[in-house]
C-alpha cells in the first residue's frame, strides 16, 4: 500500500507476468474487500444530491454483499 492509500506494484514484481493475477487475488481477499468498503465509505458522493447518494449506497451495498458483511 502506497502513501496515497492505493495498492502499488513493487519494483520486483513488475517484470513478472503474473502481476494482474496477483492484484486480482489480493483485491478479492477478505482484506482487499475490507479495503474497498473503507474506500467507498470515505469517498465523497459522486454527482451530489440524491442520485449521488444512491449511487454510492448501491456500490457500498454490493461490496458488502461480496465480502459477506
N, C-alpha and C positions, 0 to 999 in steps of 0.2 A: 504494500500500500504506500503510495507516494504521499508527500507532504500536503498535496492538494486534495487528498481523500479518494483518489482514483487508483484503481489497480494499475500496476506497472509491470512490464515485462523486463526481467533483469537482463543485463547485457549477456550473461552466459546462456540465456535461453533463446536469444534472437536467432542464432544460426540453426537451431533445431527445427525440424519440420513438423513438430507436434505442438507448437505454441498455441494454436487455436483450440485444439482439443483440450490442452491443459487449462486454458482460461475458461472454456465452457464447463469443464468438470468442476473447477473452483467456484464458478458462478452458480452452479446447480447444487452445490453442497449446502448443508444447513447454515454454515457461516456465511456463505455467499447470499443465500436467500435473506438472512437477517440483515446483512449489509444493504441489500436492495430495498428492503422495507424501511430501514432507517433513512436511506437517501430520499425515498419518496416522501416520507413524513417531514423531512427537513426542507424540501424544495417548495418554493412559492407556487401558488396555484397558477396554472398556465391560462392566460386569457382573462383571468379575473372573473368576477361575478359568479353566478350560479353555474354556468357552463364549465368554468374552470374548476370550481369546487367539485362538481360531479365527475369530471374527467380524472382528477387526482384521486378522488374517492374510489372510482372504479379500478384504477390502476393499483391502488393500495390493497383493495379487496382481492383482486386477482393474485397479487404477490403473496398475500397472507394465505390464500387458499392453496397455492402451490407449495408453500412451506409447511402447511399443516397447522397453522395458528388459528 
